[in-house]
């Protein structure tokens, strides 16, 4: 099955570019190639679910300058840089700039595919986590002020009676609010609810 993500290959070496395109096509990974970092930036392709594979040395912007430019614009896309043996110090500099990996030429096809799949899977996991967090925040927004106060007490591990005392309401009323909170938050258990509150706070 083809990947939902896409790999942007950026390399001024036409043969290397076509070779990578062919490799990714055969692996059923969507791919689009660019002859330079400048051409890539000018095209402004969609970055959701994307991964970039770029040569570290190119005419115009280098692979590292591309990473730095994207970071300046807040684009958080995993980048794998390809480097010749003489460019390893440059590749290490690229790692400090925030690239996901660097791969030395000549590289084994499986090494490249494994690196690409790893960063794309990691990105998919992160996207799923962000989606879950947005859903949790939407549920929290649906709570009344009092329901939110009860939820905070539950998340702290307070008993119903302690929450009732803090809020100046009866324990029976807390039970009603607690049931509403569990329903609106779609939490099956108290541990579910605590996990959701923790997830919401992490962002």
N, C-alpha and C positions, 0 to 999 in steps of 0.2 A: 504494500500500500504506500502511495506517495506521501511524503511529509507535508504537513500543513504549513511549515515554515519555508523560508527561502534563504539560499546562500548567495551573497554577492561576491563574485570573484573579481579582484582588482589587481591587474598585472599588466605591465607594459610589454611583456614578452608574449607575443601572439600565440606561439606554439604552446607555451606553458598554460596560457589562458584556455585555449581550446581543449588541451589535455584534461584540465580540471573540470571543465564543462562536461566533457564526455564521461569522466569518472562519476560525477554527481548524477548525470542523466541515467546512467546504468544502475545507480543505487536508488533510483526513483526519488531523488531529492531535487526540489525545484532550484533552478540556478539562473542567474543573470550575470553577465560579465561586462566589465568596464576596462578600458585601456589605461586609465589613470585615476588617481584620487580626485583630481579636479573634475574629470568627467562624471564621476560618481556623485560628487557634491552638486554639480550643475543639474544632474538629472533628478536629484531629490527623491529617490524611490521610497516607497513606504517601508518603515522600519519595524513594524509590529511582527514579532516572530522571526526576525531576520538574524543572520549571522554573516559576518564579513571575513573573507579570507583575502589577505593582501600581501603583496611583496613588500619587504621593509624598505628597499631602495627602488625609487622610481623617479623619472623626470617630473618636475613640478613638486607637488607635495609628496613627502615620503609617507610610508605607512604610519610612522609615529606621529607625524604632523596631522595626518587624517584623524587618528585617535584623539589627539589634543583638540582639534577643531570640533569634533563631534561632542566631546565632553563640554566644551564651552557653550554649545547649543543645547545641552541637557539631554543628548541622545544616548541612552544606555543600551548599546548593542554590543554583544560579545564579538571580539575581534581576534582572529588567529593570524599571526604574521608568519610569512615564509621567509627564510633567511639562508644566505650562503654561509659556508663555514667561517669566512672572514668577518661576517657581520654579526657573529654571536654576541659580542659586547653590546652592539646596537639593539639586538633582540632583547637582551637583559634590560636595557634602558626602556624598551617598549613594555616589558612586563611591569616596570615601575610606573609607567604611564597608564597602566590599567588594562593591557591586553589579556585575553583569556589564556593564550598559549602561544608558543612559537615552535615552528617545525623547520628543521634543517633540510636543505636540498643536498643530494637528491633524496626524496622521501618515498617511503613505501605507501602504496595506495591505501592499505588498511589502516596505517597510522593516521593518515589524513582523515579518512572516513570516521574512525573512532573518535578523533578529536572534535570533529564537526558534530557528530551525534551527541557527544557528551555535553557540549556547550548548548546545543539546541534543546536537549532534554532538560537541562538545568533552567533554561529560560522558560520552557513550558511549565515547569514546576512553579517558578516564580510568578508567572502569569496566572496560574490557577490559584495560588495563594492570595494574590491581589484581588482576584475576582471574588474569592470567598470572603475576604475582609470587607469588600464593598457591600456584599450581601448582608453581612453581620451588622455593619454600620446602618444600613437601611432599616433593618429590624429594630435596632436600638432607637432609631429616629421615630419609629412608630409607637414607642412606649410613652405613656404619660409621665409627668414629672415624678409622681409618687411611685409608679411602677419602676422607674429608673432607680429611685432611692432604695427600693426593696431589692432590686437586682444587685446593686452595689453591696448591700449587706450580705446577700447570699454569696457573692463572689469573695467576700472577705472570710466567709466561713461562719458567719454569725447565725445563731439559732433564731427561729421565728420570734421567740420571746424577747431576745436581745434587740432584734430589729424593731419590734413593737414598742419597746421601752424607748429606744433612740428616737423614733418617729412620733411618739405620743399617740399611738393607735393601739387597738386591741390585737392580740395574737390571731384571733379569727379573721380580722381584716387583712392581716399580713398574709394569711393562707390564701385568701381570695386574690390578692395582688400577685402572690407567688405563682398561682395557677395561671393567671393572665400572662405573666412574664414568660413562663415556660412555653405557653401556647404561641405567643407572638414571636418569641426567639427561636421557635421550632427546636427546642432543646428536649431531648428524651430523658436526660438525667441531670442531676446537679453538676456532675463533672463536665457534661456537655456545655452547660451554661458558663462555667468557670473558664473553660477553654475558649469559648467565644469572646468573653470579656477580655481575656488576656490577648487574644488575636487582635481585637479592636484597638487595644492600647499600644500594641507593638508598632503600629504605623506612625 
